[in-house]
Amino acid sequence: MTATAVRTGTGTPARTAPWLTASAFLGAVARIAAGVLWLNEGILKYRAGFGSADILLVSQSAAGNTRVPFFFHPLGALMQSAPGLFGIAIPVLEVGLGVLLILGLGRVLTTLVALGSVATLMLYWSSDQLIAQYPAMVLLSAVVLALPWSGRIGVAWWWERRRGRGSATPASSRR
């Protein structure tokens, strides 16, 4: 008997509500789409030879721009002091966000990655670096955050099924 069956008082596992399944599916689609866009951004930067010169260009243009908010200036100064590090870290961050979103590693990790996605995009916007797909990426990440089961359909779900957690067998008898 599963924990769900125990809570409902029946001897059989409870069925998943159709709206929950649809929510998980819609969230997974949004999550994968955002992941593909992030992966594309990171790979594009690798292929284009993104590096310290690009970081210096962003930080120097943000320093003299009146549209850049005050809270970006300390980060801009940090970027100017270590452009090589940021030149490597930004594409790695983007590829990492893409891979983690595509994989769907459960509810909590997916939520954290979606928050990281939104935070990164807001950082890009605050430095006045806006390209066409950033609004779509924010919207997709917001959908992932709004639908808490967005990470359910993915590697975490597959791993649960593979290990047998989805069966009605008690955990103590699986050892």
C-alpha positions as CSV (number, residue, x, y, z in Angstrom):
1,M,0.0,0.0,0.0
2,T,1.4,3.4,-0.9
3,A,1.5,6.5,1.3
4,T,-1.3,8.0,-0.9
5,A,-3.5,4.9,-0.4
6,V,-2.9,5.1,3.4
7,R,-3.9,8.8,3.5
8,T,-7.1,8.1,1.5
9,G,-8.1,5.1,3.6
10,T,-8.4,2.8,0.6
11,G,-6.3,-0.2,-0.1
12,T,-5.5,0.9,-3.6
13,P,-3.3,3.8,-4.8
14,A,-5.2,7.0,-5.6
15,R,-5.3,8.0,-9.2
16,T,-3.6,11.2,-10.3
17,A,-6.2,14.0,-11.0
18,P,-6.4,14.9,-14.7
19,W,-5.7,18.5,-14.0
20,L,-2.5,17.6,-12.2
21,T,-1.3,15.4,-15.1
22,A,-2.1,18.3,-17.6
23,S,-0.3,20.7,-15.3
24,A,2.7,18.5,-15.1
25,F,2.7,18.0,-18.9
26,L,2.3,21.8,-19.7
27,G,5.0,22.6,-17.1
28,A,7.4,20.0,-18.7
29,V,6.8,21.5,-22.1
30,A,7.6,25.0,-20.9
31,R,10.6,23.7,-18.9
32,I,12.1,21.9,-21.9
33,A,11.5,24.9,-24.2
34,A,13.2,27.2,-21.8
35,G,16.0,24.7,-21.4
36,V,16.5,24.4,-25.2
37,L,16.6,28.2,-25.4
38,W,19.2,28.4,-22.6
39,L,21.3,25.6,-24.2
40,N,21.1,27.5,-27.6
41,E,22.4,30.7,-25.9
42,G,25.3,28.9,-24.2
43,I,26.3,27.0,-27.3
44,L,26.1,30.1,-29.4
45,K,28.4,31.9,-27.1
46,Y,30.9,29.0,-27.1
47,R,30.8,28.8,-30.9
48,A,31.2,32.6,-31.3
49,G,34.3,32.6,-29.0
50,F,32.6,34.5,-26.2
51,G,35.2,35.7,-23.7
52,S,36.7,38.5,-21.7
53,A,36.4,41.1,-24.5
54,D,32.6,40.5,-24.5
55,I,32.4,40.8,-20.8
56,L,34.4,44.1,-20.9
57,L,32.1,45.4,-23.6
58,V,29.0,44.7,-21.5
59,S,30.4,46.1,-18.3
60,Q,31.8,49.2,-19.9
61,S,28.6,50.0,-21.8
62,A,26.6,49.4,-18.6
63,A,28.9,51.8,-16.6
64,G,28.0,54.8,-18.8
65,N,24.4,53.9,-19.4
66,T,21.6,55.8,-17.6
67,R,19.1,53.0,-18.1
68,V,21.3,50.6,-16.0
69,P,20.0,50.6,-12.4
70,F,22.3,51.4,-9.5
71,F,22.4,47.8,-8.2
72,F,24.2,46.6,-11.3
73,H,27.2,48.9,-10.9
74,P,29.0,46.7,-8.2
75,L,28.6,43.6,-10.4
76,G,29.8,45.6,-13.4
77,A,32.9,46.6,-11.5
78,L,33.5,42.9,-10.6
79,M,33.0,42.0,-14.2
80,Q,35.7,44.5,-15.2
81,S,38.1,43.2,-12.7
82,A,37.7,39.5,-13.7
83,P,36.6,39.4,-17.3
84,G,38.3,36.1,-18.1
85,L,36.4,34.4,-15.3
86,F,33.1,35.8,-16.4
87,G,33.9,35.1,-20.0
88,I,34.0,31.4,-19.1
89,A,31.3,31.4,-16.4
90,I,28.5,32.9,-18.4
91,P,28.4,30.3,-21.1
92,V,28.8,27.5,-18.5
93,L,25.9,29.0,-16.5
94,E,23.7,29.2,-19.6
95,V,24.5,25.6,-20.7
96,G,24.0,24.4,-17.1
97,L,20.6,26.0,-16.9
98,G,19.6,24.5,-20.2
99,V,20.7,21.0,-19.3
100,L,19.1,21.1,-15.9
101,L,15.8,22.5,-17.2
102,I,15.7,19.9,-20.0
103,L,16.4,17.0,-17.6
104,G,13.7,17.9,-15.1
105,L,15.3,16.7,-11.9
106,G,12.3,16.8,-9.6
107,R,10.1,19.5,-8.2
108,V,12.5,21.3,-5.8
109,L,15.5,21.4,-8.1
110,T,13.5,22.4,-11.1
111,T,12.0,25.3,-9.1
112,L,15.5,26.4,-8.0
113,V,16.8,26.2,-11.6
114,A,13.8,28.2,-12.9
115,L,14.4,30.8,-10.3
116,G,18.0,30.9,-11.4
117,S,16.8,31.3,-15.0
118,V,14.6,34.3,-14.1
119,A,17.4,35.9,-12.0
120,T,19.9,35.5,-14.7
121,L,17.6,37.0,-17.3
122,M,16.8,39.9,-15.0
123,L,20.5,40.5,-14.5
124,Y,20.9,40.6,-18.3
125,W,18.0,43.0,-18.6
126,S,19.4,45.2,-15.9
127,S,22.7,45.5,-17.8
128,D,20.6,46.7,-20.8
129,Q,21.4,43.5,-22.7
130,L,18.0,42.6,-24.2
131,I,17.5,40.2,-27.2
132,A,14.3,38.9,-28.7
133,Q,14.1,35.5,-26.9
134,Y,14.7,36.8,-23.3
135,P,11.1,37.8,-22.8
136,A,10.0,34.4,-24.0
137,M,12.5,32.7,-21.7
138,V,11.2,34.7,-18.7
139,L,7.7,33.7,-19.6
140,L,8.6,30.0,-19.9
141,S,10.5,30.1,-16.6
142,A,7.5,31.8,-15.0
143,V,5.2,29.0,-16.2
144,V,7.6,26.5,-14.7
145,L,7.5,28.4,-11.4
146,A,3.7,28.7,-11.5
147,L,3.2,25.0,-12.1
148,P,4.9,23.2,-9.2
149,W,4.9,19.8,-10.9
150,S,6.9,21.0,-13.9
151,G,9.9,18.9,-12.9
152,R,7.8,15.8,-12.3
153,I,8.0,14.5,-15.9
154,G,11.7,14.1,-16.6
155,V,14.7,12.3,-15.3
156,A,13.4,12.3,-11.7
157,W,10.1,10.6,-12.8
158,W,12.0,8.1,-14.9
159,W,14.4,7.3,-12.0
160,E,11.4,6.8,-9.6
161,R,9.8,4.4,-12.0
162,R,13.1,2.5,-12.6
163,R,13.7,2.1,-8.9
164,G,10.2,0.9,-8.4
165,R,8.9,3.7,-6.2
166,G,5.8,3.9,-8.3
167,S,4.6,0.4,-7.4
168,A,2.3,-0.5,-4.6
169,T,5.0,-2.5,-2.8
170,P,6.0,-1.2,0.7
171,A,9.4,0.3,0.9
172,S,10.5,-2.2,3.6
173,S,10.0,-5.2,1.2
174,R,12.1,-3.7,-1.6
175,R,15.3,-4.0,0.3
